[in-house]
Amino acid sequence: MEYNLQVTIDQDSGFCFGVVYAIDMAEEILAEDGYLYCLGDIVHNDEEVTRLKQRGLRIISHEDLVQIKNEKVLIRAHGEAPETYKLALENNITLIDASCPVVLKLQNRIKNTHDSKEKVLIFGKHGHAEVIGLQGQTNNEAIVFQDIAELEDVDLPNKFTLYSQTTKSTAKFYQIKEELLSRGYEIKANDTICRQVSNRDEELRKFVKNYDHIVFVAGKKSSNGKVLFEVCRQHNPNTYFISNEAELNKEMFNPGDKVGICGATSTPMWLMTQVKSALESF
């Protein structure tokens, strides 16, 4: 029995400019040198990482970096803490810096706030590459929290400055701000969520309403993927989260269904195209 699914890819999904920039840089050097070290996964998408590894990308950790000398190392879009740049100088490492401009600007703002002796709070995911880089601007003195409940037992100063990881939910950021204000704190709140991320939130709300089912494609490690998947599910409960086409099966759909495919800012368009082909073969 043929399902004849009508499948459409959301043209606004796919890599954000920060990721495009990092991958273009990596591919250019891989074409010239045949290999390139990259500090951490270049993007939170296993399929794309595998593709680039096949072209010679070597993913390393901060522990590995200590041993590496006289090589080129790519800094991905998430950015890095000041210690990484210091170590690179000591080890004669050429840094190919693909830090996203939005992240660099945020790092700078956090550093200035910290330097002017203000207490910094960062709404972000613990241990996330971007957040480690942001916290590094404050000598690791900033308080990082991913949920307001974590602040219950923290002795907060009466006055502080609030920032956000660039890929967090805008709605949640403003909720947290209001809650902290209502508790009587004096806050300078900076909405530092990337507009490519928050606009996508808006675009997805409109996109998902037009389909019987939504297939949301993203890596399991993608923070932005988790946020955008929730947006899709809120506006279309028939939303599935998959990382590749192998996770699909016919039972998810009904014959003749209209199916929309969308993804995170770390989801490559080629992967969504593969998912589309798989669905059309049902």
C-alpha positions in Angstrom: 0.0 0.0 0.0 1.4 3.4 -1.0 1.0 6.2 1.5 1.5 9.1 -1.1 2.5 11.6 1.6 2.6 15.2 0.6 5.9 16.4 2.0 7.2 20.0 2.3 10.5 21.2 3.8 10.4 24.5 5.8 12.6 26.7 3.8 13.4 28.9 6.8 14.9 25.9 8.7 18.5 24.7 8.4 21.8 26.2 9.5 21.9 29.7 11.0 24.6 32.0 9.6 27.0 31.3 12.5 27.0 27.6 11.7 27.3 28.2 7.9 30.3 30.4 8.6 32.1 27.8 10.7 31.4 25.0 8.3 32.5 27.0 5.2 35.7 27.9 7.0 36.3 24.2 8.0 35.6 23.0 4.4 38.0 25.5 2.9 40.9 24.4 5.1 40.0 20.7 4.7 40.2 21.1 0.9 43.7 22.7 1.2 45.3 20.7 4.1 43.4 17.5 4.1 42.7 17.7 7.9 41.8 20.2 10.6 41.4 20.0 14.3 38.2 21.3 15.8 37.6 22.0 19.4 34.4 20.2 20.3 31.7 19.1 17.8 31.6 21.7 15.1 27.8 21.6 15.3 25.4 19.7 17.5 24.4 17.4 14.8 26.0 13.9 14.6 25.2 13.4 10.9 26.9 16.6 9.8 29.9 15.9 12.1 30.3 12.5 10.6 30.2 14.0 7.1 33.0 16.4 8.0 35.0 13.8 9.8 35.1 11.8 6.5 36.6 14.9 4.9 39.4 15.0 7.6 37.9 17.0 10.5 39.4 15.8 13.8 37.3 16.6 16.8 39.3 17.2 19.9 38.6 18.1 23.6 40.2 20.8 25.8 42.3 18.0 27.3 43.7 17.1 23.9 44.4 20.8 23.1 47.1 20.9 25.8 49.1 18.2 23.9 48.7 19.9 20.4 51.4 22.2 19.2 52.1 24.1 15.9 48.8 23.2 14.3 45.6 24.9 13.1 42.6 24.5 15.4 39.1 25.7 14.6 37.0 27.4 17.2 33.3 26.7 16.4 30.4 29.1 16.4 29.8 28.6 20.2 32.9 30.6 21.1 35.6 29.9 23.7 36.7 31.2 27.1 39.9 33.4 27.3 42.0 30.5 28.6 41.7 28.7 25.2 43.3 31.7 23.5 46.0 31.9 26.1 46.9 28.2 25.6 46.9 28.5 21.9 49.5 31.3 22.1 51.7 29.1 24.4 51.4 26.1 22.1 51.9 28.1 18.9 48.5 27.0 17.7 46.9 29.0 14.8 43.3 29.5 15.8 40.8 29.5 13.0 38.2 31.5 14.9 34.7 30.8 13.7 33.0 32.2 16.8 29.6 33.5 15.9 29.5 37.4 15.9 26.4 37.3 18.0 28.2 35.2 20.6 31.3 37.4 20.5 29.3 40.5 21.1 27.6 38.8 24.1 31.0 37.7 25.5 32.1 41.3 25.3 29.1 42.7 27.0 29.4 40.1 29.8 33.1 40.9 30.3 32.4 44.7 30.5 29.6 44.1 33.1 31.9 41.9 35.1 34.8 44.4 34.9 32.6 47.1 36.2 32.1 44.9 39.3 28.4 44.0 38.7 27.1 40.5 39.5 26.3 38.5 36.4 23.5 35.9 36.1 23.3 33.8 32.9 20.2 31.9 31.9 21.7 29.0 30.0 22.4 25.3 29.9 25.0 24.0 32.4 28.1 22.7 30.6 27.0 24.0 27.2 30.0 25.1 25.1 28.6 28.7 24.6 27.9 29.0 28.3 31.4 27.9 29.3 32.8 30.6 27.0 30.4 33.2 28.5 31.3 32.3 32.1 34.9 32.4 31.2 34.5 36.2 30.6 33.8 36.6 34.4 36.6 34.4 35.8 33.8 31.8 36.2 32.2 34.0 38.8 28.8 34.4 37.0 25.9 32.4 38.3 24.5 30.0 35.6 21.0 28.6 35.9 18.8 26.8 33.5 15.7 27.0 35.6 14.6 29.6 38.1 14.1 26.9 40.8 17.9 26.6 40.9 18.1 30.2 42.4 16.0 29.3 45.4 19.1 28.3 47.5 21.4 30.9 46.1 22.3 34.0 48.1 21.7 36.6 45.4 22.8 40.2 45.7 20.0 42.8 45.7 21.2 44.1 42.3 22.5 42.2 39.3 22.7 42.0 35.5 20.9 39.2 33.7 22.0 37.7 30.4 20.9 34.8 28.3 22.6 32.1 26.2 21.8 33.1 22.6 19.7 30.0 21.8 17.3 30.0 24.8 13.5 30.6 24.6 12.6 34.3 24.5 9.3 33.7 26.3 11.1 31.8 29.2 13.7 34.6 29.5 11.0 37.2 30.0 9.1 35.0 32.4 12.3 34.7 34.5 12.9 38.4 34.4 9.4 39.2 35.6 9.6 36.6 38.4 12.9 38.0 39.7 11.5 41.6 39.5 8.5 40.5 41.5 10.8 39.1 44.1 12.1 42.6 44.6 15.5 42.4 42.9 16.9 45.3 41.0 17.8 43.9 37.6 19.4 45.0 34.4 18.0 42.4 32.0 19.6 42.0 28.6 17.7 39.9 26.1 20.7 38.5 24.3 18.8 35.7 22.4 19.8 35.5 18.8 17.2 37.0 16.5 17.7 34.2 13.9 16.6 31.8 16.7 13.7 33.9 18.1 12.4 34.7 14.6 12.5 31.0 13.7 10.3 30.5 16.7 7.7 32.8 15.1 8.1 31.3 11.6 7.6 27.7 12.9 4.4 28.6 14.7 2.9 29.6 11.3 4.5 26.7 9.4 3.4 23.8 11.5 -0.3 24.7 11.5 -0.6 23.8 7.8 0.2 20.0 8.2 -1.3 16.8 9.6 2.1 15.8 10.9 5.4 17.6 11.6 8.8 15.8 11.5 11.3 17.9 13.4 14.9 16.9 12.6 17.7 17.8 15.0 20.6 16.4 16.9 19.9 15.1 20.4 22.5 17.5 21.8 21.1 20.6 20.3 19.8 23.1 22.9 18.1 25.1 20.2 16.6 21.9 18.8 14.9 21.2 22.2 13.4 24.8 22.3 12.1 24.7 18.7 10.7 21.2 19.0 8.6 22.4 21.9 7.4 25.3 19.8 6.3 22.9 17.1 4.6 20.5 19.5 2.7 23.3 21.2 1.2 24.5 17.8 0.9 21.0 16.3 0.7 18.1 18.8 1.4 15.6 15.9 5.1 16.4 15.9 7.8 13.8 15.9 11.5 14.5 16.9 14.0 12.5 14.9 17.7 12.7 14.3 17.8 10.9 10.9 15.5 9.1 8.5 16.2 5.7 10.1 13.9 6.7 13.0 10.9 7.0 10.8 8.3 4.4 10.2 5.0 4.2 8.2 2.9 3.7 11.3 3.5 7.3 12.3 1.3 8.5 9.3 -1.9 8.0 7.5 -2.1 7.7 3.7 -2.3 11.1 2.0 -1.1 13.0 5.0 0.4 16.4 4.5 3.8 16.3 6.3 6.0 19.3 7.1 9.7 18.9 7.8 11.6 21.4 9.8 14.7 21.6 12.0 17.1 23.4 14.4 19.7 26.0 13.5 22.2 23.1 13.6 20.3 20.9 11.2 21.7 20.6 7.7 19.4 21.0 4.7 20.8 17.9 3.1 19.6 15.8 6.1 16.1 17.2 5.8 16.1 16.4 2.1 17.0 12.8 3.0 14.1 12.7 5.4 11.8 14.0 2.7 12.9 11.3 0.2 12.4 8.6 2.9 8.8 9.8 3.6 8.0 10.0 -0.1 9.1 6.4 -0.6 6.4 5.1 1.9 
